[in-house]
Amino acid sequence: MRPPFITSAVLPDTLWLNSGKAPETSGQLCLPWLLAEVYREVLQELRLLPAALETTPCNEGPQGGITEEETRAHFARSFSGSCARLAFVALDPLAVFRTSRDLFVRLFSGGRLHLLDLPCGAGAASATLLCLAADLRQQDRLPRQPLRVTVLGGDLSEPALRIQRRLYRKLTPRLEEYGIQFRPVVQRWDIEDAEQTTALLARWGKLCPARAATAVLAANFSGFLSQKVKECREQLREILRHAGVQGADVLWVEPRTTAATQKLFPGLSKEVFPKVLKMRQSWGDKPRAGQCAVQHPIQQHGSFTVSAAAMHLAPSRRSA
Ligand SMILES: C[S@@+](CC[C@H](N)C(=O)[O-])C[C@H]1O[C@@H](n2cnc3c(N)ncnc32)[C@H](O)[C@@H]1O
């Protein structure tokens, strides 16, 4: 078996505090400081800082939605939980997911990367991975090769897309200091609409730079999708077929809730995966799940627990 690119033991203490114990048994996750910085600035501009300071993310917190109010509630209360969930799976400090850290390192070590982020909401998933890469570069855990990242994000909520643009405007020049060139595009997209899904996927293909590595991020969608897998199965199959054609890995990350583990993932295994032959579930048909402690990114001395249930699908012509 190929040795891992990075082990839990060399994760920097800017991202994983383990107080000298065996690194894979316990510790506390810290979100990258760059992400915390831009998150705090956007909260301040939106006058949401007090709400974010007095609430703690949890699995059953606000899920976002199409209204301004739902979006603001999600951004103030659940955004740090969404970011922590992605960071937990990408860094995999407790060695729960096994292939996700190598995938993250392979994608973010240099060259060109083209991501599809669905539903992108306020941008938690892509922003987290980019800021983790910047932190690991600063700590000399990732090479400082030029990295050009393009992201196409789709989401139903216009207010969430507006917050995302604001967050990305702040992030883009700061990432350049770490050799990361970031070009985001977002568009409104409803997974229940087959034509919008085809148009989004066509745009993703069109925007793909030559020789780019590709990946699809699907994060924190179970609040909505767990009830709708059957209705949306054609669109879900089409997303995965496009991933197969593009040679893209798919990382699907959810909170470890009944909606995700008893409905969404079994629904995907039954309704979607068997009809997409080019994509292979790297871990079999069950998600891997775990949880860890997280230092709150903006609350002094605040902490919370994040849980994740995730699946990694890889194009069948390449092993994970
Ligand atoms: C919990 S948020 C997750 C957003 C982001 N991936 C994250 O991790 O923060 C769920 C998102 O699903 C979006 N959503 C709900 N129904 C949708 C639909 N039919 N099509 C596309 N997006 C939808 C919401 O607007 C919301 O932004």
The ligand as an SDF file (V2000), in Angstrom:
LIG
                    3D

 27 29  0  0  0  0  0  0  0  0999 V2000
  -26.8470   23.2570    5.1320 C   0  0  0  0  0  0  0  0  0  0  0  0
  -26.6160   24.2660    3.7120 S   0  0  0  0  0  0  0  0  0  0  0  0
  -25.0490   23.6450    3.1140 C   0  0  0  0  0  0  0  0  0  0  0  0
  -24.3050   24.6160    2.2880 C   0  0  0  0  0  0  0  0  0  0  0  0
  -22.8160   24.3320    2.1560 C   0  0  0  0  0  0  0  0  0  0  0  0
  -22.5330   23.1340    1.3740 N   0  0  0  0  0  0  0  0  0  0  0  0
  -22.1910   24.2040    3.5420 C   0  0  0  0  0  0  0  0  0  0  0  0
  -21.5820   23.1690    3.8110 O   0  0  0  0  0  0  0  0  0  0  0  0
  -22.3070   25.1590    4.3210 O   0  0  0  0  0  0  0  0  0  0  0  0
  -27.7820   23.5780    2.6050 C   0  0  0  0  0  0  0  0  0  0  0  0
  -27.8670   24.3550    1.3120 C   0  0  0  0  0  0  0  0  0  0  0  0
  -28.7210   23.6420    0.4200 O   0  0  0  0  0  0  0  0  0  0  0  0
  -29.3350   24.6120   -0.4000 C   0  0  0  0  0  0  0  0  0  0  0  0
  -30.5020   24.0080   -1.0550 N   0  0  0  0  0  0  0  0  0  0  0  0
  -31.6780   23.6360   -0.4980 C   0  0  0  0  0  0  0  0  0  0  0  0
  -32.5050   23.1460   -1.4300 N   0  0  0  0  0  0  0  0  0  0  0  0
  -31.8200   23.1770   -2.6030 C   0  0  0  0  0  0  0  0  0  0  0  0
  -32.1540   22.7940   -3.9420 C   0  0  0  0  0  0  0  0  0  0  0  0
  -33.3570   22.3140   -4.2500 N   0  0  0  0  0  0  0  0  0  0  0  0
  -31.2190   22.9530   -4.9070 N   0  0  0  0  0  0  0  0  0  0  0  0
  -29.9960   23.4830   -4.6110 C   0  0  0  0  0  0  0  0  0  0  0  0
  -29.6500   23.8810   -3.3610 N   0  0  0  0  0  0  0  0  0  0  0  0
  -30.5320   23.7290   -2.3710 C   0  0  0  0  0  0  0  0  0  0  0  0
  -29.6950   25.7200    0.5680 C   0  0  0  0  0  0  0  0  0  0  0  0
  -29.9280   26.9470   -0.0910 O   0  0  0  0  0  0  0  0  0  0  0  0
  -28.4680   25.7370    1.4720 C   0  0  0  0  0  0  0  0  0  0  0  0
  -27.5350   26.7020    1.0410 O   0  0  0  0  0  0  0  0  0  0  0  0
  1  2  1  0
  2  3  1  0
  2 10  1  0
  3  4  1  0
  4  5  1  0
  5  6  1  0
  5  7  1  0
  7  8  2  0
  7  9  1  0
 10 11  1  0
 11 12  1  0
 11 26  1  0
 12 13  1  0
 13 14  1  0
 13 24  1  0
 14 15  1  0
 14 23  1  0
 15 16  2  0
 16 17  1  0
 17 18  1  0
 17 23  2  0
 18 19  1  0
 18 20  2  0
 20 21  1  0
 21 22  2  0
 22 23  1  0
 24 25  1  0
 24 26  1  0
 26 27  1  0
M  CHG  2   2   1   9  -1
M  END
$$$$
